[in-house]
């Protein structure tokens, strides 16, 4: 079996994606292109409903861009493949939930990758930082995303100083959803993923498209797009068997059976 820096495992409707690139799970351009293919397959496979992203080992989730590859001439604006760096943060039409299970050091592009997930679970020993300023680069995606996720002044402190944040502080500012003992991290991520996988996929798709597209819009403009059927996922939901099934299940006082159709 050929070694790969990205391991995948299908667990029913859940796809687990593990960055396994010793020693630190750093991502070079070739690894990023593989990740893009993995997440594209996840997006396009109707049998997969949720993804969990984590890192191999107990020390590193991901430190981001491979600076050794950079020192050897790999450009920061090189070909990272479909979905951009890490295959996730610029992938179009990704309307399925993604969970980041941060099992250790999460910095630079690794933190940007975690920010591309919909929920972040962190081990108690996980740490977070944006140290790009020390290597003469800019955390571009984090500069866009982080001030919208946590208080502006805290985000700017991380961006401008490169300081580290432990898991407890990350939870306090709302950067992560939950902090767990390391031994419980993957069980918690899998439990959450299974709960989501049992949920209504067409509703999740509509939520993700609305949230993504409405981010830069005025409230009323976004609402007008919904009411005028200008969101493809919302229109598909309202014309679906799942929408009818939800109403029937409520009336019949039973759990709905979602088919994604």
N, C-alpha and C positions, 0 to 999 in steps of 0.2 A: 504494500500500500504506500503510495507516494505521500511524503510528509507535506503538510500544508500549514500555513500560519493561521488559518481559520478553520476551526472544527465546528461542524453542525450536527445536531441531533434532533430528529422529529419525535416529539412526545405527543401523539395524537394530533390535535390541531395546533399544537405549540411548537415553534421552531426555536431551539436554543442555539445561539451563536457565541462561540468562545474564541477570543483572540488568544492564540497560543504561539507566541513568537519570543522565545527566551532571548535575553534575560528579562526584559522589561515590558514586553508586549507593545513595543513601539511600532508605528505603522509607516512603512515606506510606500512608494507609489504602487509597487506590484501588489502589496497586501491590500491597499485601498481598492484597487481594481477588482480583486477577488471579493472583497466585502460588497462592492457595488453589485456584482453578479448575484451574490447570496441574497441581498435584500431585494433585488429585482425579482428573483424567483419567489421570495416570500410574498411580495406584493401581488404577483400575478397568479399564485396558486390558490384556487378557491378552497382547497382543503386545509389551508393554513390560516389561522385567525389571529394569532398573537405571537410576537417574538420576544425572547429574552436575550439580552446582550450582556456578556460578562467577560472577565479575563481569566486566564489560566493561572494557577498558583495562588498563593496567599498574600503576596506583597504588592503586586501591581494589577490594577484594572487596565489602565493604559496611560502612558505619559504623552501620547500624541505623536507628532511628527518625529520620525527617526533622524535625529541630528547627526548620527554617523553617516547615514546616506547623504545628508545634506553636505557634510564635510567632504564627501567623495564626489560632489558635484551635482547631486539631485536638486533641482530647483524647487523653491516653495510653491511656485505656480505651475508645476508640472502636470502631467496627465494622471489625475487621480481616478479616472474612470467615471462611469455613470453614478450619479448620486453625490459626486464631489468627494471630499476627504472622508474616508471611512465608509463611503457608500450609502450614508444614511441622511446626512443633514440637508442635502439638496435633491433628494430623490423625489421626483414628481409623482403625484397621485398615490402616495403611500397613506392609505386610509384605514390602516389596521393598527391596533395598539402595539406599542413597543415599550418594554420595561428594561431599564438598565439596572443590573445588579452589580453595584460597585464594591469590589472585593479588596480594594487596597488603594494605592496611590492613583489619583485621577487628576491629571493636570494637563495644561496646554490643550492640544487637539483632543486629548482624551476627555477632558471636561466638556469641550464643545460637542463631542460625540454623545456624552451622557445628556447634555442639554437638548439633543435632538430626539431623545426618548420622551414618551408621554408621562412616565412615572419613573422615579429613581429611588431604589432601595439601597442602603449603604451599610456595610459592616462597621462595627464600632471603631475599628482601627483605620478606616478609610480617611484619606486626607485629600484636600482639593486646593488647586492653585492655578494661576495663569502667569507662568514665569517667562513668557515670550520676550518681555522687555530686556531680559538678561542675555538673550541670544540674538538681539537685533531684529526681531520680527514682531508682527502685530497679531494679536489674537482676534482675527477679523470677525469670525462668526460669533465669538463670545462678546465682542464689542457691540454687536447688534442685539444678541439675545439676552445677555445677563442682566443689563439694567431694566429689562422688562419682567424679569423673574424674581429679583430680590430688590431691596431698597437701593435706590440710585447711588447713594454715597458709599454703600458697602461694595457694590459692584465696581465702582470707580476705584476704590481702594485696592481691590484685587487686581484690576487691570493696570493701574499705575504703579503699584509697588511690588506686585508679584508675590505678596505674602501668602502663607499657607493657612488653611482653615480646616479644623478637625470636623469629624462627623457630627458632633454635638452642636457646634456652632452652625454648620450647614443646615441642620434640621431647624434650628432656632430662626434662621432667616428664610426658611421655606425653600431652600435649594434642593432638599431631598424630602421624600415623603415619610420615610421611616428609617430608623437606625436599629440594627439588630446585631446580636452576637454573631461572629463570623461563621460559627458552625450552623447557624439557623438561616443564613442569608439565602441560599439557593432554595431551601424548602419553602421559605416565605415567597420568593419570586415565583416559584413553580405553582404554589397555591393561588397566588394572585392571577397568574397567567391562566390557570385552569378555570377560575371564576369568570374571567373575561371571555375565555374561549366558549363558555357555555352561554354567553350573552348574545344579544341581537347584532349580528355583524353589519347589517345595513344601517342600523341606528348609529353604531360606532363610526361607520364610514361617513355618515352625514355630519356627526359631531366634529370629526377631524377636519373635514373640508370647510365647514362653517368657521371653526376656530382659526384655521390657517388663512383663509381668504379674508376674514373680517378683521384680522389683526391691524391692518393699516387703513381701515375704512371707518367712516362715521357710523354710529349706531343705526340711524335711520336708513342710510344707504345699504347697510348689510341686511337689515330687515326687509327692505324693498326687494333685494335679490332673492330672499327666501320666498316671499309672498308671490313674486312674479315667476317662480319656478326656474330661477337662473342658476341654481346649484344642482348639478347633475345627480349627486348622491341623494339629495333630498327628494327630488322628483322620482328617482328610482324607488326610494323607500315608500313614498305615498302610493305608488302603483304596485306594490309588492304583495305577495302572499303573506310575508311575515307581518306586514302591517295589519292585515285582516286577522291573522292568527293571534296577534297580541290582543286585539279587541275581543276575539272569541274566548281566549283563555281567561281574560279578566271576567267576562260575563259568566263563564262556567266555573269560576273559582278553582282554576288549575294552573299548573306551570305551563308556560308556552313552550312550544317546540320550534326552535328557530332553524330555518333551512337556508337562509341567505338568498332567498328568491322572492 
